[in-house]
Amino acid sequence: MPYSPEQGEFADPRRRRLEDADDRPRFYPWTRAAEYESCQLYWMPVSRFPIGYLQRQWLLRFQQLLGARLQKKLGVGPQVFLQMNALDNNNRDLFIRESRRLHPIFGLGRHPGRALPPTPDEKYAEDLGKGRVTYDAHALRPEYSYWFLENNTEEQLHLFFGNGGSTTLYLEPGEPAPKAPKPRLGSIRDPKMREMVANADVDSMLGRLHALQSPFLKQSKEMFAADLKEDPQYPGLLFTLPLLSSQDFFAATPDAVGQWFGLFKLYLRESPEDRGVLLATAEDMEDDMDELLQIMRDEGLEYIA
């Protein structure tokens, strides 16, 4: 959780929820790390993961407003990433069912400075057999992540946000995807083939292929997985997703943070390590945060921490 100079410790807005609303800190329910200078860093609490219904609805509406504001202000758009370890019995079937439509691709999530889990060896198998260790699939598996090529952020967040494993990066748009020429259906004699071509969404297909050319893919691997170039799995990873906590921001040098924001413009992550949600950007967002939160208050949306 970000540091609060007013309280001299990590701030938790839940301590103030019984106070008069006018006395709440600016940006409530977000708290800004006021003394942190490498970027604007905000944190807000959640009561648990999976996030409760009311808190989740508030956060979904906030992200909807934030996305529209950033598109207008900076011309950047959101991209949703999902950690494999966040898929449990409640949403694994949903993910599999929707994958045919959302087209996830496979990459690696990395916590800065954290090594990959060691490959189980004979000693591990012996310890497991004799009960000296307990089998934990999550602890043995790297934090693989998915990125959805079908860019429908709002729908993806409604489906998967709230289980502690989603990250949204706001990226600069690249060149627009090419449009497919209209097929000449009259030249296709087979009626079944003609119907299939007529119903095919070729523009969506080209859009997904175009997304695979995004500079983010190569640049993220170079920035967050340079130490894995000799690892056998490295060539097969399409991207590397940074899994950043508040501690990672405070531990990083200003130059490193500056490099991160050369890759993306705004970072928003469900952070179980911080028991909440992180938002970070190198842009000046204070006035925007004020305005977005006022819009939500005007809509009668109150965050109950």
N, C-alpha and C positions, 0 to 999 in steps of 0.2 A: 504494500500500500504506500502511496506517495507520502512524503514527509510534509508535515504541517508546521511551519515555524510558530504559528499562533499557539499551538498546543504543545510543541516541543517533542512530539512523538508522531507515530503514524496516525493520521487522522481517520476517524470513522464517523461519518455523518449520522449513523444510527444513535450516537450519544446525544444528538441534539433534536431528535425527532419530536420530543414532547414540548420543545420550546416554541415560542411564537414564530410563525413563518417569516416575519420580517427580520428576525434575528438569525436566520439561517445564513450560512456562508454563501458568498457569491458562487454561482454555478451549481448550487444544490440541485440534485443529489450527487453531482460530480464534485470532486475536490481537486483543485489544481496544486501541483507541487511548486509552490511559489518561488522557492530558492533554487530550483533546478533551471539551469540556463541553456542547456544544449538543445532543448526543444520545448514546446508546450506539452506538458504531460499531465493527464487527468486520470482519475480513478473514481469508480463508484462501486458501492457494495452490492452484493446479492446475498439473499438469506441462505441459499444453498445451490448446489448443482445436482440435478437439473434445476434450472431457474423456475421459480413459481410462476403461475399463470399471469398474475397482475403485473409483476415486475417484468416478465417477458413481453407482455403487450406494450408496456411503456417503452421498453428498449427497442422494440420493433418500430414503433411510431417515431422514436427519436432518430433511428437510422434512416427511415424513409425521408424525414425532413433534412437530415444531414446530407444525404446523397443528392437531393435536389439542390441544396445550397452549394455544395462543392462543384457540381456540374456547372452551375451558373457562374460561380466565382472563379474557379480555377480550370474549368473544362476537363476535370478528371472524373473517372467513373469507378464504381466499386467492383471488385472481384472477390468472390466468396471461396474460401478454402475450408476444408473439413478434415480434422484428424481422424485417422482410422480408429484409434483407441477410444474415441468418443462414441463409436457405434456399438450400441449394446442391444439387448434383446428387445428393447422398445422401438428402436429405429433402424435396426439392421435390415429387416425385411423391406421397410419403406425405402431405404437407400437402394437396395437391389432393384426394387420395382421401378423407381424413378430414374435409375442410371441409364436405361435405354433411351430416355428422353433428354436427360441433362448432360450426358456424355462426360463423366468425370475422367480426368487423366491423373496419373500416379506420380507422386514426388515424395520428397523427404522433409519432415519437419525437424528443425535443429534449434536446440537451446544453445546460445553462444557459450563456447568453452566446455561443453559437455560431450564426452566421448560416446560413441555408439555402444550399445550393450554388447558385452563379449559373447562370442559364439559358444554355445554349450559344448563342453568337451567330455572326455571320459570321467574326469573327476566329478563334474557336475552330475553326470548320470549316476555315478556311484553314490554321491551325497543324496541325490533324489531318491534312489532306491532304498537307502538306509534311513530316510526320514530326517536327514540333517538339514535339508532345505525343502521349502514348499514350492511346488510348481506355480509360476506366475507368468502367464503368456504375455502380459503387458510389459513386464520387466525385461523379458527376453527379446522383445520385438522393437526395432527402431520405430520412431514416431512418424510412420508414413502418413502422408496427407494426400487429399484429393483437391483438384481444381476443376471447376465445372466449365467446360467449353461453351455450353449453351448459356449465354449471358443473360439470365433472368434473375437478377440479384434478389429482388423483393420476394419472389416465390421461393428461392433457395433458402433464404433466411427464415421464412415462415415454416418451411419444412424441417430445418435442421438446427436453427439457432436455439441455444438454451441448454444444451447438454454438456457445456464446458469444453467444446472442441472446435468452435468456429473462429476464423480470423477473416477480417475483411480488409483488403488493401485497396487503396485508391490510387490507380495508375493513370499515367498520361496516355491518351489514346494514340494508337499508331495510325498508319495509313488505313483508310476504310477498305473493307473487304470488297472484292470485285463482285459485280452483279452478273448472273448467268444470262446468256442470251435466251430468248424464248425458243423452245424447241419447235421444230416444224413437224407437227403431229401428222400432217397429211402424208408425209413420206414414210410413215411407219405403218406397215401393212397388218401386222399382227395386232388384233384389237386388245388383247390382254397387255401386250407391251405398250401400246399406245395409251391405255388407261394408266398404267404404272408410271410412265413418263409424265403424263398430265398431272398426276397427283403428287409427284415427287417435289419436295421442298429443296430445290437445288441451291437457292440462296443461303439457306441455313447450313447446308453441307459445306458450301464455300466459306461461310463465316467461321465454321469450326476449323477447317483447314487453315484459314488465315490466322486464327488465334494461335495455332501451333507455331507460327512464325514470330510470335511476340518476343521482343528483346528481353522481357522479364525472365524467360525460361533460362537462357544461357547466363545472363547477368546474375541471377539469384544463386545459381550453382557456383559461379566464380566467387561470389561474395560470402556465402554461408557454408560452402562445402569444399573449399579449396584444399583442406587437409585430407579429403577423401579421394583424391584423384587416383590413387593407387588401389583403392578398394574395388573389388570385382563388380559391385553393384552400381558404381558411379556412372558408367556409360548409359545404363538403362534408366537413370533418374531424369525425368524431364524438367524438374525444377527443385529448388530448395526453399521451403517456407521458414522464415525466422519465427520462432516461438519465444516472444519477448515478455518478460515480467518487469515489474517496476525495478526490481533489483538489477536486472540486466541494463536498464537505462542508466541507473546511478553508477554502475560499475564500468560502463563504456566511456572511452575518451570522446571529447567533442568531435574529433575528426571521424571516428567510427560512426557516431550518430549521424553526422553530416553525410557520410556515404550511404547509410541506410535510406535517408530521405532523398538521395539521388535515384534510388530504385523505386520508391513509392512516395506519395505526397502525404498520405494520412494512414495511420495504423490503428485498427480497432480489433481487440481480441478479448474473448472470454478467457480469463486468467485464473484458473483454480489456485495457483500459487499465491495470488493476491486476494483470493476470496471475493472476486468481483470482475469488473470489466475495465480494461485499459483503453485509453484513447491518446494518441500522440501524433504531433505534427510539427514541422518546422515553420508552418505558416502562422500568421497572427490570427487566431480564431476566437479571441475573447469576446469581441462584439457579436460575432456570429453565435457563439454559445449563449450569450445573454438573450439574443433575439429568438433562437430556437426554443429555449426553455420557456420564454414568455408565451410563445405560440402554444406550447403544450399546456401551460397553466390556463390560458384563455380557452382552451378546449376542454378544460375541466379534468386534465390528466395529472394526477398527483402520485408521486413515487413514494410508496410505503416501504421504507428500508427495514 
